[in-house]
Amino acid sequence: MRTLMAWPTGLAGLFLPRRCAGCDRPLMIGEDSLCLHCLTDLPRTHWHADPGNPIEQLFWGKVEVRAASSFLRFQRHGPVQKILHRLKYQGDRAVGVQLGRLMAEDLFACPRFGPVDSIVPVPLHTSKVRQRGYNQSQVIVEGMCAVHPLERPADGLLRVVRTSTQTRKGRWDRWANVHEAFHVPDPSTFRGRHVLLVDDVVTTGATLEGCVRALQAIGDVQVSIFTAASA
């Protein structure tokens, strides 16, 4: 009976093959969410080892960050935009996990970011999690920890204010939108630790700045930042 029930699913896989999140080509056997072509051509930044890289510059004069970088360059209508859209709006958690695995392999080869004590995804407000079904940054963190296991404090950093979308806001409006939006319920969770803050994409850095401020307000904590993409 189990074989008969699985048979239509197998046929569906033949006639409706899984497609690459980056280019929409049918995936070959052994490929995950991204085809070999997209994996090879991902626009990596190679910024991790460079102090003063463009991501670190976003936080100069605002908050103290131990190290910061992005994995990929965001290109409008390019594969990175398609990958993140699949993850964020189309419920494709698998591509987020694969992205996280790639990010971990890339980042933790760089000694400037280690050792890390805790890894924390940028949180969503609970209402947004209910609407979307998951936090895309949390999914990325799951993939990263599959490669490099790290402590992931549950609800260590919370978004306590539901903010409007940042997409069409300028730098000042973005900062005002997330000012005091984040909270650390138990300061002892992070005190004396090096925290890696992870997000899907960074534009002006306002959201990440709000997270860093909340973490550093507890005292005696170092924060590094790593995002999947830089827009």
C-alpha positions as CSV (number, residue, x, y, z in Angstrom):
1,M,0.0,0.0,0.0
2,R,2.8,2.4,0.9
3,T,4.4,1.8,-2.5
4,L,1.1,2.5,-4.3
5,M,0.6,5.7,-2.3
6,A,4.2,6.9,-3.1
7,W,3.8,6.1,-6.9
8,P,1.8,9.2,-7.8
9,T,4.3,11.4,-5.9
10,G,7.1,9.8,-7.9
11,L,5.3,10.5,-11.1
12,A,4.8,14.1,-10.1
13,G,8.5,14.4,-9.6
14,L,9.0,13.2,-13.2
15,F,6.5,15.6,-14.8
16,L,6.9,18.5,-12.4
17,P,10.6,18.5,-11.5
18,R,12.0,20.6,-8.7
19,R,13.5,23.9,-10.0
20,C,16.5,25.8,-9.1
21,A,15.7,28.8,-6.8
22,G,18.3,30.9,-8.6
23,C,17.5,30.3,-12.3
24,D,14.4,28.1,-12.4
25,R,16.1,25.4,-14.4
26,P,15.0,21.8,-13.5
27,L,17.3,20.4,-10.8
28,M,19.4,17.3,-11.5
29,I,19.7,14.3,-9.3
30,G,22.0,15.2,-6.4
31,E,21.3,18.9,-6.5
32,D,19.6,20.5,-3.6
33,S,17.7,23.8,-4.0
34,L,20.3,25.4,-6.3
35,C,21.8,24.0,-9.5
36,L,25.5,23.5,-9.9
37,H,25.6,26.4,-12.4
38,C,24.1,28.9,-9.8
39,L,26.3,27.5,-7.0
40,T,29.4,28.1,-9.1
41,D,28.3,31.6,-10.2
42,L,27.0,33.0,-6.9
43,P,28.3,36.6,-6.6
44,R,30.3,36.2,-3.4
45,T,31.7,39.3,-1.8
46,H,34.9,37.9,-0.4
47,W,34.8,40.7,2.3
48,H,35.1,38.6,5.4
49,A,38.9,39.0,6.0
50,D,38.9,42.8,5.2
51,P,38.6,45.2,8.2
52,G,36.7,48.3,7.0
53,N,34.7,46.4,4.3
54,P,31.5,48.1,3.1
55,I,29.4,46.3,5.7
56,E,31.5,47.4,8.6
57,Q,31.4,50.9,7.2
58,L,27.6,51.0,7.6
59,F,28.1,50.9,11.4
60,W,31.0,53.3,11.8
61,G,30.2,56.1,14.3
62,K,26.9,54.3,15.2
63,V,27.6,51.1,17.1
64,E,30.7,49.1,17.9
65,V,30.9,45.9,15.8
66,R,33.7,43.4,16.2
67,A,33.4,42.2,12.6
68,A,30.8,42.3,9.8
69,S,30.3,41.0,6.3
70,S,27.9,39.8,3.7
71,F,28.1,36.5,1.8
72,L,26.6,37.6,-1.5
73,R,26.0,40.8,-3.5
74,F,22.3,41.5,-4.1
75,Q,21.6,42.3,-7.8
76,R,18.2,43.4,-8.9
77,H,16.5,40.7,-10.9
78,G,19.6,38.5,-10.4
79,P,19.7,35.0,-8.8
80,V,20.3,36.3,-5.3
81,Q,17.1,38.3,-5.4
82,K,15.2,35.2,-6.7
83,I,16.7,33.0,-4.0
84,L,15.8,35.4,-1.2
85,H,12.3,35.9,-2.6
86,R,11.8,32.1,-2.7
87,L,12.9,31.9,1.0
88,K,11.0,35.0,2.2
89,Y,7.7,35.0,0.3
90,Q,7.2,31.5,-1.3
91,G,7.8,29.3,1.7
92,D,10.9,27.6,0.4
93,R,12.7,26.8,3.7
94,A,15.0,24.3,2.0
95,V,16.8,27.0,0.0
96,G,17.3,29.0,3.2
97,V,18.9,26.0,4.9
98,Q,21.2,25.4,1.9
99,L,22.1,29.1,1.9
100,G,22.9,28.9,5.6
101,R,25.2,25.9,5.0
102,L,27.1,27.7,2.3
103,M,27.4,30.8,4.5
104,A,28.8,28.8,7.4
105,E,31.4,27.1,5.2
106,D,32.4,30.5,3.8
107,L,32.5,32.5,7.1
108,F,34.1,30.2,9.6
109,A,37.1,29.8,7.4
110,C,37.9,33.4,8.4
111,P,39.6,33.6,11.8
112,R,38.5,37.3,12.2
113,F,35.0,36.1,13.1
114,G,35.9,33.4,15.6
115,P,35.4,32.1,18.1
116,V,31.7,32.7,18.3
117,D,29.8,31.8,21.5
118,S,26.2,32.3,20.4
119,I,24.4,32.8,17.0
120,V,21.3,34.9,16.9
121,P,18.9,35.5,13.9
122,V,17.4,39.0,13.6
123,P,14.0,38.4,15.1
124,L,10.6,39.1,13.5
125,H,7.6,40.3,15.5
126,T,5.4,37.4,16.5
127,S,2.6,38.6,14.3
128,K,4.9,38.5,11.3
129,V,6.0,35.0,12.2
130,R,2.4,33.9,12.3
131,Q,1.7,35.5,8.9
132,R,4.8,34.1,7.2
133,G,5.0,30.8,9.1
134,Y,8.6,31.2,10.0
135,N,11.5,33.6,10.4
136,Q,13.7,33.5,7.3
137,S,16.8,34.5,9.3
138,Q,16.1,31.6,11.7
139,V,16.0,29.2,8.8
140,I,19.4,30.5,7.6
141,V,20.8,30.0,11.1
142,E,19.5,26.4,11.1
143,G,21.6,25.8,8.0
144,M,24.6,27.4,9.4
145,C,24.5,25.4,12.6
146,A,24.1,22.2,10.6
147,V,27.7,22.9,9.4
148,H,29.1,24.7,12.5
149,P,27.1,23.9,15.7
150,L,26.7,26.9,17.9
151,E,24.5,27.9,20.9
152,R,21.2,29.3,19.7
153,P,19.4,30.9,22.7
154,A,15.7,30.6,22.2
155,D,14.0,34.0,22.3
156,G,17.3,35.5,23.5
157,L,16.6,38.6,21.4
158,L,13.0,39.7,20.8
159,R,11.3,42.2,18.4
160,V,8.8,43.8,20.8
161,V,7.5,46.5,18.3
162,R,5.9,45.5,15.0
163,T,7.5,47.8,12.5
164,S,6.3,48.7,9.0
165,T,8.3,47.4,6.0
166,Q,11.7,49.0,5.5
167,T,11.8,48.5,1.7
168,R,10.9,52.0,0.5
169,K,12.3,54.0,3.5
170,G,15.3,56.2,3.6
171,R,18.2,55.9,6.1
172,W,16.6,58.1,8.8
173,D,13.1,56.6,8.4
174,R,14.6,53.1,8.6
175,W,16.4,54.0,11.8
176,A,13.3,55.6,13.4
177,N,11.2,52.6,12.4
178,V,13.3,50.2,14.4
179,H,14.5,52.4,17.2
180,E,13.9,50.5,20.5
181,A,12.1,47.7,18.6
182,F,14.4,45.0,20.1
183,H,14.7,43.7,23.6
184,V,16.9,41.2,25.5
185,P,14.7,39.6,28.2
186,D,17.5,37.9,30.1
187,P,20.8,39.9,29.9
188,S,22.8,36.9,31.4
189,T,22.1,35.0,28.2
190,F,24.7,37.1,26.3
191,R,26.8,38.8,28.9
192,G,30.5,38.1,28.5
193,R,29.9,36.4,25.1
194,H,30.7,37.0,21.4
195,V,27.4,37.0,19.5
196,L,27.0,36.5,15.8
197,L,24.0,38.3,14.5
198,V,22.5,36.9,11.3
199,D,20.1,38.4,8.8
200,D,19.0,37.7,5.2
201,V,19.9,41.1,3.6
202,V,21.4,44.4,4.7
203,T,20.7,47.7,3.0
204,T,21.3,50.7,5.3
205,G,22.0,48.5,8.4
206,A,19.3,50.2,10.5
207,T,17.6,47.0,11.6
208,L,20.9,45.4,12.5
209,E,22.0,48.6,14.3
210,G,18.8,48.3,16.5
211,C,19.7,44.7,17.3
212,V,23.3,45.6,18.2
213,R,22.1,48.5,20.5
214,A,19.8,46.1,22.4
215,L,22.5,43.5,22.8
216,Q,25.2,46.0,23.9
217,A,22.9,47.8,26.3
218,I,23.3,44.8,28.7
219,G,27.1,45.4,28.9
220,D,30.1,43.2,28.3
221,V,29.0,41.7,25.0
222,Q,30.8,41.6,21.6
223,V,28.7,41.5,18.4
224,S,29.6,40.5,14.9
225,I,27.3,40.6,11.9
226,F,26.8,38.3,8.9
227,T,24.1,38.6,6.3
228,A,23.2,36.5,3.3
229,A,23.3,39.4,1.0
230,S,24.2,43.1,0.7
231,A,21.9,45.4,-1.3
